[in-house]
């Protein structure tokens, strides 16, 4: 298997991304290859400094020199079109279905919009997919759930939302091992009359979908109570929600730790292992990256603040996506949910 990694993307690139890639090497089969996209001399120097053998043990290393970098504040479409030799563009190009040295998957912690744009430009969509969506795994007190979309599509049509329900269901079954996921749509209330006209159209499409356990609407607080296994929303709400949850959980942990330490230092020492264990269960670094579902290949988009552990986990998880054949499952199930003819 060939797995591409954008070395230049992310707030902590390239050092933390390279560390994560190198940490993944011994955990991968010897027949695998990590294809590292970025500044060639920088990557080669890091390999030399760490005395890493390109041909194993563990996975092999291939370096693809890229002369350009798409920055976090670049306009996605313009950047992908003008910076054809960027690490994001080249990685997506290598993941395209007709590339002679095709990568089975690629990963980036860089500009999310650029990753989505490059994937659609070079990899194209699956035949039955209208708009790809980013599916993120969210840890809740009731177990992990799937939230889709979190940034790829900020103005979805009803059919896009309906397709996200199918894609999220396939993800929950194949990756999280949930046998009959409860699929719900994010809304301001659970009542039938709530929501926009587009949401109601999407709701009816989901109700008519085959082999889908659609349970209706879910409110924001119900997400973390475990009322659904797959939650559908537009890219704006989804993105705001995950970042709000990250900030809130981090703030709560810090506030609790500070208060306990101030009240009883000895109790703080005893509670430290418990707090660390709880934090680990709700740490996004454990999940590595979020797949862009619906493209003709595997693209994982990691958090902009990814560190070595995040990238290592993303690389290992990308193999799981390739091996489970999720794209074939999605494409087959979406045959019946298509945009109506004009």
RAVEN-V24812 format. One record per residue. RES is the residue in three letters. OMEGA is omega as a letter, one per 20 degrees, with the letter a starting at -180 (* if undefined). BURIAL is b if it has 16 or more other C-alpha atoms within 10 Angstrom, else e. Layout:
res->RES omega->OMEGA burial->BURIAL
res->RES omega->OMEGA burial->BURIAL
//
This chain:
res->UNK omega->r burial->b
res->UNK omega->a burial->b
res->UNK omega->r burial->b
res->UNK omega->r burial->b
res->UNK omega->r burial->b
res->UNK omega->a burial->b
res->UNK omega->a burial->b
res->UNK omega->a burial->b
res->UNK omega->r burial->b
res->UNK omega->a burial->b
res->UNK omega->a burial->b
res->UNK omega->r burial->b
res->UNK omega->i burial->b
res->UNK omega->a burial->b
res->UNK omega->a burial->e
res->UNK omega->r burial->b
res->UNK omega->r burial->b
res->UNK omega->r burial->b
res->UNK omega->r burial->b
res->UNK omega->r burial->b
res->UNK omega->r burial->b
res->UNK omega->r burial->b
res->UNK omega->a burial->b
res->UNK omega->a burial->b
res->UNK omega->a burial->b
res->UNK omega->a burial->e
res->UNK omega->a burial->e
res->UNK omega->r burial->b
res->UNK omega->a burial->e
res->UNK omega->a burial->e
res->UNK omega->r burial->e
res->UNK omega->r burial->b
res->UNK omega->r burial->b
res->UNK omega->r burial->b
res->UNK omega->a burial->b
res->UNK omega->a burial->b
res->UNK omega->r burial->b
res->UNK omega->r burial->b
res->UNK omega->a burial->b
res->UNK omega->a burial->e
res->UNK omega->r burial->e
res->UNK omega->a burial->e
res->UNK omega->a burial->b
res->UNK omega->r burial->e
res->UNK omega->r burial->e
res->UNK omega->r burial->b
res->UNK omega->a burial->b
res->UNK omega->a burial->e
res->UNK omega->a burial->e
res->UNK omega->r burial->e
res->UNK omega->a burial->e
res->UNK omega->r burial->b
res->UNK omega->a burial->e
res->UNK omega->a burial->b
res->UNK omega->r burial->e
res->UNK omega->j burial->b
res->UNK omega->a burial->e
res->UNK omega->a burial->b
res->UNK omega->r burial->b
res->UNK omega->r burial->b
res->UNK omega->r burial->b
res->UNK omega->a burial->b
res->UNK omega->r burial->b
res->UNK omega->a burial->b
res->UNK omega->r burial->b
res->UNK omega->a burial->b
res->UNK omega->a burial->e
res->UNK omega->r burial->b
res->UNK omega->r burial->b
res->UNK omega->a burial->b
res->UNK omega->a burial->b
res->UNK omega->a burial->b
res->UNK omega->r burial->e
res->UNK omega->r burial->e
res->UNK omega->a burial->e
res->UNK omega->a burial->b
res->UNK omega->a burial->b
res->UNK omega->a burial->e
res->UNK omega->a burial->b
res->UNK omega->a burial->b
res->UNK omega->a burial->e
res->UNK omega->a burial->e
res->UNK omega->a burial->b
res->UNK omega->a burial->b
res->UNK omega->r burial->b
res->UNK omega->a burial->b
res->UNK omega->r burial->b
res->UNK omega->a burial->b
res->UNK omega->a burial->b
res->UNK omega->r burial->b
res->UNK omega->r burial->b
res->UNK omega->r burial->b
res->UNK omega->r burial->b
res->UNK omega->a burial->b
res->UNK omega->r burial->b
res->UNK omega->a burial->b
res->UNK omega->a burial->b
res->UNK omega->a burial->e
res->UNK omega->a burial->e
res->UNK omega->r burial->e
res->UNK omega->a burial->e
res->UNK omega->r burial->b
res->UNK omega->r burial->b
res->UNK omega->r burial->b
res->UNK omega->r burial->b
res->UNK omega->a burial->b
res->UNK omega->r burial->b
res->UNK omega->r burial->b
res->UNK omega->a burial->b
res->UNK omega->a burial->b
res->UNK omega->a burial->b
res->UNK omega->a burial->b
res->UNK omega->r burial->b
res->UNK omega->r burial->b
res->UNK omega->r burial->b
res->UNK omega->a burial->b
res->UNK omega->a burial->b
res->UNK omega->r burial->b
res->UNK omega->a burial->b
res->UNK omega->a burial->b
res->UNK omega->a burial->b
res->UNK omega->a burial->b
res->UNK omega->a burial->b
res->UNK omega->r burial->b
res->UNK omega->r burial->b
res->UNK omega->a burial->b
res->UNK omega->a burial->e
res->UNK omega->r burial->b
res->UNK omega->r burial->b
res->UNK omega->r burial->b
res->UNK omega->r burial->b
res->UNK omega->r burial->b
res->UNK omega->r burial->b
res->UNK omega->a burial->b
res->UNK omega->a burial->b
res->UNK omega->r burial->b
res->UNK omega->a burial->b
res->UNK omega->r burial->b
res->UNK omega->r burial->b
res->UNK omega->r burial->e
res->UNK omega->r burial->e
res->UNK omega->a burial->e
res->UNK omega->a burial->e
res->UNK omega->r burial->b
res->UNK omega->r burial->b
res->UNK omega->r burial->b
res->UNK omega->a burial->b
res->UNK omega->j burial->b
res->UNK omega->a burial->b
res->UNK omega->r burial->b
res->UNK omega->a burial->b
res->UNK omega->a burial->b
res->UNK omega->a burial->b
res->UNK omega->r burial->b
res->UNK omega->a burial->e
res->UNK omega->r burial->b
res->UNK omega->r burial->b
res->UNK omega->a burial->b
res->UNK omega->r burial->b
res->UNK omega->r burial->b
res->UNK omega->r burial->b
res->UNK omega->r burial->b
res->UNK omega->r burial->b
res->UNK omega->r burial->b
res->UNK omega->r burial->b
res->UNK omega->a burial->b
res->UNK omega->r burial->b
res->UNK omega->r burial->b
res->UNK omega->r burial->b
res->UNK omega->r burial->b
res->UNK omega->a burial->b
res->UNK omega->r burial->b
res->UNK omega->a burial->e
res->UNK omega->a burial->b
res->UNK omega->a burial->e
res->UNK omega->r burial->b
res->UNK omega->r burial->e
res->UNK omega->a burial->b
res->UNK omega->a burial->e
res->UNK omega->a burial->e
res->UNK omega->r burial->b
res->UNK omega->a burial->b
res->UNK omega->a burial->b
res->UNK omega->r burial->b
res->UNK omega->r burial->b
res->UNK omega->a burial->b
res->UNK omega->r burial->b
res->UNK omega->r burial->e
res->UNK omega->a burial->e
res->UNK omega->a burial->b
res->UNK omega->a burial->e
res->UNK omega->a burial->e
res->UNK omega->a burial->e
res->UNK omega->r burial->e
res->UNK omega->a burial->e
res->UNK omega->r burial->e
res->UNK omega->r burial->e
res->UNK omega->r burial->e
res->UNK omega->r burial->b
res->UNK omega->r burial->b
res->UNK omega->r burial->b
res->UNK omega->r burial->b
res->UNK omega->a burial->b
res->UNK omega->r burial->e
res->UNK omega->a burial->b
res->UNK omega->r burial->b
res->UNK omega->a burial->b
res->UNK omega->a burial->e
res->UNK omega->r burial->b
res->UNK omega->r burial->e
res->UNK omega->r burial->e
res->UNK omega->a burial->b
res->UNK omega->a burial->b
res->UNK omega->a burial->b
res->UNK omega->r burial->b
res->UNK omega->a burial->b
res->UNK omega->r burial->b
res->UNK omega->r burial->b
res->UNK omega->a burial->b
res->UNK omega->a burial->e
res->UNK omega->r burial->e
res->UNK omega->r burial->e
res->UNK omega->a burial->b
res->UNK omega->r burial->b
res->UNK omega->r burial->e
res->UNK omega->a burial->b
res->UNK omega->r burial->b
res->UNK omega->r burial->b
res->UNK omega->r burial->b
res->UNK omega->a burial->b
res->UNK omega->a burial->b
res->UNK omega->r burial->b
res->UNK omega->r burial->b
res->UNK omega->a burial->b
res->UNK omega->r burial->b
res->UNK omega->a burial->e
res->UNK omega->a burial->b
res->UNK omega->a burial->b
res->UNK omega->r burial->b
res->UNK omega->a burial->e
res->UNK omega->a burial->e
res->UNK omega->r burial->b
res->UNK omega->r burial->e
res->UNK omega->r burial->e
res->UNK omega->r burial->e
res->UNK omega->a burial->e
res->UNK omega->a burial->e
res->UNK omega->a burial->e
res->UNK omega->r burial->e
res->UNK omega->r burial->e
res->UNK omega->r burial->e
res->UNK omega->r burial->e
res->UNK omega->a burial->e
res->UNK omega->a burial->e
res->UNK omega->r burial->e
res->UNK omega->a burial->e
res->UNK omega->a burial->b
res->UNK omega->a burial->e
res->UNK omega->r burial->e
res->UNK omega->a burial->e
res->UNK omega->a burial->e
res->UNK omega->a burial->e
res->UNK omega->a burial->e
res->UNK omega->a burial->e
res->UNK omega->a burial->e
res->UNK omega->r burial->e
res->UNK omega->r burial->e
res->UNK omega->r burial->b
res->UNK omega->a burial->e
res->UNK omega->a burial->e
res->UNK omega->a burial->e
res->UNK omega->r burial->e
res->UNK omega->a burial->e
res->UNK omega->a burial->e
res->UNK omega->r burial->e
res->UNK omega->r burial->e
res->UNK omega->r burial->e
res->UNK omega->a burial->e
res->UNK omega->a burial->e
res->UNK omega->a burial->e
res->UNK omega->a burial->e
res->UNK omega->a burial->b
res->UNK omega->a burial->b
res->UNK omega->r burial->b
res->UNK omega->a burial->b
res->UNK omega->a burial->e
res->UNK omega->r burial->b
res->UNK omega->a burial->b
res->UNK omega->a burial->b
res->UNK omega->a burial->b
res->UNK omega->r burial->b
res->UNK omega->a burial->b
res->UNK omega->r burial->b
res->UNK omega->r burial->b
res->UNK omega->a burial->b
res->UNK omega->a burial->b
res->UNK omega->a burial->b
res->UNK omega->r burial->b
res->UNK omega->r burial->b
res->UNK omega->r burial->b
res->UNK omega->a burial->b
res->UNK omega->r burial->b
res->UNK omega->r burial->b
res->UNK omega->a burial->b
res->UNK omega->a burial->e
res->UNK omega->r burial->b
res->UNK omega->a burial->b
res->UNK omega->a burial->b
res->UNK omega->r burial->b
res->UNK omega->a burial->b
res->UNK omega->r burial->b
res->UNK omega->r burial->b
res->UNK omega->r burial->b
res->UNK omega->r burial->b
res->UNK omega->a burial->b
res->UNK omega->a burial->b
res->UNK omega->a burial->b
res->UNK omega->r burial->b
res->UNK omega->a burial->b
res->UNK omega->r burial->e
res->UNK omega->a burial->b
res->UNK omega->a burial->b
res->UNK omega->a burial->e
res->UNK omega->r burial->e
res->UNK omega->a burial->e
res->UNK omega->a burial->b
res->UNK omega->r burial->b
res->UNK omega->r burial->e
res->UNK omega->a burial->e
res->UNK omega->a burial->b
res->UNK omega->r burial->b
res->UNK omega->a burial->e
res->UNK omega->a burial->b
res->UNK omega->a burial->b
res->UNK omega->a burial->e
res->UNK omega->r burial->e
res->UNK omega->a burial->b
res->UNK omega->r burial->e
res->UNK omega->a burial->e
res->UNK omega->r burial->e
res->UNK omega->a burial->e
res->UNK omega->* burial->e
//
